[in-house]
Amino acid sequence: MKERKSKFSRDFGPAARNMDESLEPSELQNPVPWPLIAIALALAIAGGVTLYLDAKATPRGEDAQQERTAADEGAAPVDASVAEMDDAEGDFAVAQGAALFGTYCATCHQTNGSGVRGAIPPLDGSRYVLADAQVPAAILLRGIAGPIEVKGELYNGRMPTFHATLEDEEIALILTHIRAKWSNTAEMVSPDQVAGVRQALDGDLGRPWESGSELEDAFGIEAAPAADDEGEPAVSGQDADAQEDPQ
């Protein structure tokens, strides 16, 4: 019998020269050993159990994560007392009021409530802010477009109306903020109080207050109070000259 001629040269060994040319190479499958999988699962289960036991062993028990979440949201912890819950809700409301004031009011009235001399009346110490809650609520709802005297100075600008922009709760938060900010010490305002004023003014919400005199007619707050009620009145140039030279 004639020996089959191999395409491999004599440089290859006998095994290579006798290799079947039709043989297709393939990769051997090496699956992960099941003992290794079992070990990985056991470690995962042990880690989960350890974390659970650690949470149970904290001073506040399994509610630790809930308390951290409550703190982030401004709410009281689940096991807090009534006083602590009230404090947490109060702090959250204060922050909301400050944020709303910064968005809608601070640009004109300034962050310190001083307003802009001769243009924007101050909120700090204003009798309109410190009056019965219905007065500042009515002003925010309808705005003002006319002369108004605040702390001895006359202002004749235009304040926008917020009845269509802000909800009752938002107006209450803003008013509560400014009535307790700076030197102001007035009581808080509730959304129900604002809702009552909104309902009473329903037919006129689209019309701004024309002046301090109209506010006086509606709420009985003096349009031009005595100097002792709200700071010293503004002194005109002629009066200032008379004071300097009484003769």
C-alpha positions, 0 to 999 in steps of 0.5 A: 500500500502506498503511504499517504503523503502529508502536507506537513513538512518533516519539521513537524512531529509524527503526530502532526503529520498524521493529523486528520485534515477534516478535524475541526478545532473546538473549545472545551467547556469549563463550567464553574464548579458547583461548590464555588457557586454554593460558597458564593450563595452562602456568603451572600446569605450570611452578609444579609443576615449580618446586616439585618442583625446589626440593624436590630442591634442599633440603639433605636432598633429596626427604625434607624433607617426610617428615622434617617429617611424622616430626617431627610424629609423634614418629618419626625421619627416614627417613635417621636413624641407629639412635641417632637413631631410638632417641632419637626413639622414646624421646622419644615414649614418655616423652611418652606415659608422662607423658600417661597418668600425668597422666590416671590418677595425677596427681589422687591422687599429684600431678604432683610425686609427693608424694601427699597427706600422711596420705591418698595415699602419695608416688611419689617415693622410694617403695620400692614404685616403685623395687623390682623391676618386678613389684612396681609392676606388680602394684600397678597391676594389682590396686590396694590396699585396706588399710594400707601404709607409705611413707617412714615414714608409714602410709596406709590408703586405697584405690587402684583396680585398672587391670587392666581399664582399661589395656593392658600397654603403657600400664602399662609406660609409666606405670611407666617414667615414675614410675620415672625421674621426680623423684628416682627412678632405676629401670630402665624397664618393658617391656610383656612384664614387665607381661604376665608379672605379669598372667598370674601374677596372673590368678586374683586380678586382681579382688581388691586387695592387702589391705596392705603385709604381703601384698605382703611375702609375695608379693614379699619387700619389707619392709612396714615397713623400717628408717629408713635404707632409706626416710627417717625413720619417722613420730614419734608424739605421745608420742615427740615429747614424750619427745624434747622433755623427756627428763626 
